[in-house]
Amino acid sequence: MKTLNQVSWWLLVIGGLNWGLVGLNASWNVVHMLLGSWSTVEMLVYVLVGLSALYQAAMQLGLMKK
């Protein structure tokens, strides 16, 4: 579980920084810059960030054991 927790935390950090850059300037979507030619992989990254957010929220609310 520790590895899953760390991976999901890093995905949230990367996703949060990406959204912050998008907010500053809509053309600074780092995920799209790196994976734009692979739209399926880009979509998968966004899904993983979303799942990481759900996982971290469940952990913080005590809905899952650490």
N, C-alpha and C positions, 0 to 999 in steps of 0.2 A: 504493500500500500504506500510505503514511503516514496518509492519511485514514481508511482502514479500521481501522488500529491505534488511532487517536484515538477514533473512534466506539465501537469495542468497549470501549476503556478506560473511557469515560464511561458506557456502559451498565452495566459492572461496578460502577462507583462508585455509580450510582443504584440498581442492584439490591441492592448490599450495604447501603446506607443504608436502603433499604426493608425488607430482612430484619431489620436491627438494630432498626428501629422496631416491626416485628411482634413481635420477641422481647421488647421492653420492654412492649408492650401490644398484644394481638392485634387491637385495633380500629384501629390506626394503619397500615394498609396504604395507603400513599399512592397506589400504582398503582391499587388498587381504588377509592379515593376519587375519583381523577381520571377513571378510565375504566370504573367499575363498570356504567354503563348500556350500555356497548359491550363486552360480554363477549368477543367475538371479538378486538377490538383489545387488550384486556387480556391475553388468552391469547397474542397475537402478541408483546407486549412481553416476557412471561416466556420465550417461545421465543428471542427475540433476545438476552436476557440470558444464557440457557444457551449459545447458539451463541457469544456473545462470550467466555464462560468457556473453552470448548473452543479457540477461536482463540488466546486469550492463553496458555493452557497449552501449546499446540503451539509458539507463538513462543518461550516461555521454555525449553522443552525442546530447542529447535533443530530441530524437525521441519519448520519452514517457514522460508523466507528472509525477511529483513526488507526 
